[in-house]
Amino acid sequence: MAGRGSGSSEHLERLHEVFRGLHEELRAGPERLRGSFAVDQPVICYLLYLPEEKKKLIREFDEKQKEAYETLQEMEEELKYAPLSFHNQMMPKIRTYKRDLATFQRKMKSIDLGVTSGVHGDPKFGVFSTENEQSTQIQSQRVLLLQGTESLNRASQSIERSHQIAAETDQIGTEIIEELGEQREQLERTKGRLVNTSENLSKSRKILRSMSRRLMTNKLLLSIIIILELAILGGIVYYKFFR
């Protein structure tokens, strides 16, 4: 950002130099128009001069004014990236320059109206007023068009970023769904293994119970056999020693 601010300041300085040159030329525009239409010139000379030289002066003034407005707009755009101190220094100058351009415009109008009225007394000779108003309207429309185009470009970029974010979000959502699907399959397989384990445990418990019953039966039979053997042994001893 520091590099961008330094570059913007240098570019602004160059734009400022260009504008100062245009500013001086526009400041001299009204005087050039007044000197060209001196009142002591013969009317025939004025009529011959009007279609060519006047239009040339008007055209040059309008072109320089248009270039000056564009330069100011570019300066305002560059000021967004300039250091704060430089921004605060330049903004009052830009506002003053805009007022100066409007003042030069009014001076040109007043000079044209004064000269044409003094020589002819007929409003149809006020060519500059009509042409200048049309030029001002075209300039205003052009500024509005540029602002609208810039707004549309920003909106398009914002929409493009939104589409990109939506695509990335959709991709992430798809990956999450696939991962959840895999986890579901794993859980189902685990559930199946648990069911099998439970069945095996049930079978094992049945086998253990069966073995336990057999063991108890074997113990009981063994006990009966031992008792019977003891009884038989006791009977033999009794019969042999006490009879």
Secondary structure as UniProt FT lines:
FT   HELIX           2..36
FT   TURN            39..40
FT   HELIX           43..49
FT   HELIX           50..54
FT   HELIX           55..79
FT   TURN            80..81
FT   HELIX           84..120
FT   HELIX           123..125
FT   HELIX           127..241
//
